[in-house]
């Protein structure tokens, strides 16, 4: 597997991306790269207008800077997650680790650290959209089950004891990976590569997403019975 996301994979036809950034020059460069790859791009320069535009137009993905006027990126992410399951790729400055983790905890699907290559951001956007449009099924399997959880790979739907559980695209992919490999212990680095497609990156991303899955699927997230920590290794799913 390469060290970078596939820069040549096609984005879903007609995908619409909203870029929310208060730096017009940066937003223009990013938008130009995305349009070159076949995306339709809209822009907003502050958090409040970005949130309003996202809720009005329902884009396929939002590229969201964390440092925004009027309404900061974390608050925009939180409000979007309360309303619609639109994938979010965050833009963070180097050294903003706490904000990055907070964004992931709020449900952002990925992040890119400034300064970044627009080509790299475009690759991240494509990867998130591929996952969000259901690219996880395989071998003819349509439903995965375990620990009272049913995952419909075709409908991209998760139910726990019959009740629908709203997951982000990345939480969904991580859960599918665990269900497909019950009782197997994974290092965080392995999960980062298998689920995110990265052979580099911050393993805190995995930790945050496991925590969010526990909060949504475990009866007592502080004492999980199914999504277990393997000391010195990583995580294991017990059905």
C-alpha positions in Angstrom: 0.0 0.0 0.0 1.3 3.5 -0.9 2.1 6.1 1.8 -0.4 8.5 0.4 -4.1 8.3 -0.5 -4.8 7.4 -4.2 -4.5 10.7 -6.0 -5.9 9.2 -9.2 -9.0 7.6 -8.0 -12.2 9.2 -9.3 -14.5 11.2 -7.1 -18.2 10.3 -7.3 -19.6 12.1 -10.4 -21.1 15.5 -9.6 -19.9 15.6 -6.0 -20.4 19.0 -4.4 -17.9 20.4 -1.9 -18.3 23.4 0.3 -15.0 25.1 1.3 -15.3 27.1 4.5 -12.1 29.2 5.0 -11.5 32.9 5.7 -8.4 33.0 3.6 -9.7 33.8 0.1 -6.3 32.9 -1.6 -6.1 29.5 0.0 -9.8 28.8 -0.7 -9.3 29.7 -4.3 -6.3 27.4 -4.8 -8.1 24.5 -3.0 -11.3 25.1 -5.1 -9.3 25.2 -8.3 -7.7 21.8 -7.6 -11.1 20.3 -6.6 -12.8 21.6 -9.7 -10.0 20.2 -11.9 -10.8 16.8 -10.4 -14.5 17.2 -11.4 -16.0 18.6 -8.2 -18.5 21.4 -8.0 -17.3 23.9 -5.3 -19.1 26.5 -3.2 -17.4 28.9 -0.8 -18.0 30.5 2.6 -15.6 32.8 4.5 -16.9 32.6 8.0 -18.5 29.9 10.2 -22.0 31.3 10.4 -22.4 31.6 6.6 -20.7 28.3 6.1 -23.1 26.5 8.4 -26.1 28.2 6.8 -25.0 27.3 3.3 -24.3 23.7 4.3 -27.7 23.3 5.8 -29.4 25.0 2.8 -27.6 23.2 0.0 -26.5 19.9 1.7 -23.2 19.4 -0.1 -21.6 16.0 -0.4 -18.7 17.1 1.8 -17.5 20.2 3.7 -13.8 21.3 3.9 -13.8 23.2 7.2 -11.1 25.4 8.7 -11.1 25.4 12.5 -10.0 29.0 12.9 -13.0 31.0 11.5 -14.6 34.4 12.3 -18.2 34.7 13.7 -18.5 31.0 14.5 -15.4 28.8 14.9 -15.0 25.5 13.0 -15.5 23.3 16.1 -18.9 24.9 16.7 -19.8 24.5 13.0 -18.8 20.9 13.1 -20.9 20.3 16.2 -24.0 21.9 14.8 -23.7 20.0 11.5 -23.3 16.7 13.3 -26.5 17.4 15.2 -28.4 17.9 12.0 -27.0 16.1 8.9 -24.5 13.3 8.3 -22.4 15.4 5.8 -18.7 14.2 5.8 -16.3 16.8 7.1 -12.5 17.3 6.4 -11.0 19.7 8.9 -8.1 22.1 8.2 -5.9 22.6 11.3 -2.8 24.6 11.9 0.3 22.8 13.0 0.4 22.5 16.8 -3.4 22.6 17.2 -3.5 19.0 18.4 -6.2 19.6 21.1 -8.5 21.3 18.5 -7.9 18.5 16.1 -8.8 15.8 18.6 -11.9 17.9 19.6 -12.9 18.0 16.0 -12.6 14.3 15.6 -14.6 13.7 18.8 -17.3 15.9 17.3 -17.5 13.6 14.3 -15.1 15.1 11.7 -14.1 12.4 9.2 -10.5 13.5 8.5 -8.1 16.3 8.9 -5.3 18.0 7.0 -2.6 20.0 8.8 -1.5 23.4 7.5 0.6 24.1 5.5 -0.6 21.4 3.1 -0.5 20.6 -0.5 -3.9 21.2 -2.3 -3.2 17.9 -4.1 -3.0 16.1 -0.8 -6.3 17.7 0.4 -8.0 16.7 -2.9 -6.8 13.1 -2.2 -8.3 13.2 1.3 -11.6 14.6 0.0 -11.8 11.7 -2.6 -11.0 9.1 0.0 -13.6 10.4 2.5 -16.2 10.5 -0.3 -15.5 7.0 -1.5 -16.0 5.7 2.0 -19.1 7.8 2.5 -20.7 6.4 -0.6 -20.4 2.8 0.5 -17.2 1.4 -0.7 -16.7 -1.0 2.1 -18.8 -4.0 1.1 -17.1 -7.1 -0.4 -17.3 -10.8 -1.0 -21.0 -10.5 -1.6 -21.7 -9.9 2.2 -24.5 -7.5 2.7 -25.0 -7.6 6.5 -22.5 -8.0 9.4 -23.7 -8.8 12.9 -22.2 -9.0 16.4 -22.8 -7.9 20.0 -26.4 -6.9 19.2 -25.3 -4.7 16.3 -26.5 -5.2 12.7 -24.6 -3.4 9.9 -26.3 -3.2 6.5 -23.5 -2.6 4.0 -25.9 -1.8 1.2 -28.1 0.7 3.0 -25.0 2.0 5.0 -27.1 1.6 8.1 -26.3 0.5 11.7 -28.8 -0.9 14.2 -28.3 -1.8 17.8 -31.0 -3.9 19.4 -33.3 -2.8 16.6 -32.6 1.0 17.0 -30.8 3.0 14.3 -27.4 4.3 15.4 -26.1 7.4 13.5 -22.5 7.0 12.6 -20.1 9.1 10.6 -18.6 7.5 7.5 -15.3 6.8 9.3 -17.0 5.3 12.4 -19.0 3.1 10.1 -15.9 1.9 8.3 -14.1 1.2 11.6 -17.1 -0.8 12.9 -17.2 -2.8 9.7 -13.5 -3.6 10.0 -14.0 -4.8 13.6 -17.1 -6.9 12.8 -15.3 -8.5 9.8 -12.4 -9.6 12.1 -13.9 -10.6 15.5 -11.6 -11.4 18.4 -8.5 -10.2 16.5 -6.3 -7.7 18.2 -5.2 -4.7 16.1 -2.5 -2.2 16.7 -3.6 1.4 16.2 -1.1 1.7 13.3 -2.7 -1.3 11.6 -6.2 0.2 12.0 -4.9 3.5 10.7 -3.6 1.8 7.5 -6.5 -0.7 7.1 -9.4 1.8 7.7 -7.9 5.2 6.9 -5.5 4.0 4.2 -2.6 5.8 5.8 0.8 4.3 6.6 1.6 7.6 8.4 -0.4 9.9 10.7 -1.6 10.5 14.2 -2.9 7.3 15.9 -4.9 9.6 18.2 -7.4 9.6 15.2 -8.0 5.9 15.9 -8.3 6.4 19.7 -10.9 9.1 19.2 -13.0 7.1 16.8 -12.9 4.0 19.1 -14.1 6.2 21.9 -17.0 7.5 19.8 -18.0 4.0 18.8 -18.1 2.9 22.4 -20.3 5.9 23.3 -22.7 4.9 20.6 -22.7 1.1 20.9 -21.7 0.0 24.4 -24.2 -0.1 27.3 -21.5 1.3 29.6 -18.8 3.1 27.5 -16.6 3.4 30.6 -16.6 -0.4 31.0 -16.9 -1.8 27.4 -17.8 -5.4 26.9 -17.3 -5.6 23.1 -14.9 -3.0 21.9 -12.0 -3.8 24.2 -8.6 -2.3 24.8 -5.7 -4.7 24.5 -3.0 -3.4 26.8 0.2 -2.8 24.9 -1.4 -3.6 21.6 -4.5 -1.7 20.6 -8.1 -2.9 20.3 -10.2 -6.1 19.8 -13.8 -6.6 19.1 -15.7 -9.3 21.1 -19.0 -10.3 19.5 
